[in-house]
Each structure stands twice: as C-alpha cells, then as structure tokens.
C-alpha cells in the first residue's frame, strides 16, 4: 500500500497543533518556533531516516547544543517507516525526541532544508524532500 505523503504531512501537522510540550531527547524542553515545513528522508550507506521538519532557521538560543550564538538550525522530529511520529505521547500531548537536521557546530548554513543539502552531499548522503 502506497503512503500518501501529503495526507501524512497534514495529519502530523494537525497533531502538532494539539501538542502541549516539545522536548529534545526525553526531557530537554523546546520552546522555540513551531512551523512544520516538510517531510524529508536522508540515507547513507548504513541507515535511512525519515524526519518532519518542525521549524527552520531556529536560532541557537532555542537549542540544547553548544552552537555559536549566530548558528541557525532546522529542528526535526523522527518519523517511523510509516511516517508516523516515533515518540509522540498522545495521552499527555507530548512530542519527544526532537533533534536538529545538521547538528555540526563547524558547519554554518542558513538553517533550512535547502541550505543543508551541501552538508549531506559532502558526507556522501542523500537528502530527499518528500513533501
């Protein structure tokens, strides 16, 4: 059965509208912007990952990592092979396991999916925008 990625995006976006708490990992709260933009997939020769881009161009002050104060990132949410959230807790409306798209403090980019393309290309990985 083929997955309708546009319907999945709309469904995920609707769920996000009900989420009361977002967290990096299992505990670190995220209080930055929330504006889902796309579903992407990136693959290496070892693994493949599906992600919802929760927000782009997020300033470092909202990130739990050691980045230069001018660093921008795309905040992501891991999706499973069916493009459903891996760590959504519907009974308490929490979305856990947030991450960032690039996560390399040495790589400066504009914090967008488009801008991350060169990073993935240099790693020999494939980044595809599915929606």
Secondary structure, DSSP 4 states (H G I P E B T S, - for coil): ----HHHHHHHHHHHHTT-SEEEETTTEEE-S-----EEEEEE-SS-EEEEEEEEEEEEGGGSSS---TT-EEEEEEEE-TTS-BSSEETTTTEEEEEEESS--TT----SSHHHHHHHHHHHT-EEEE--
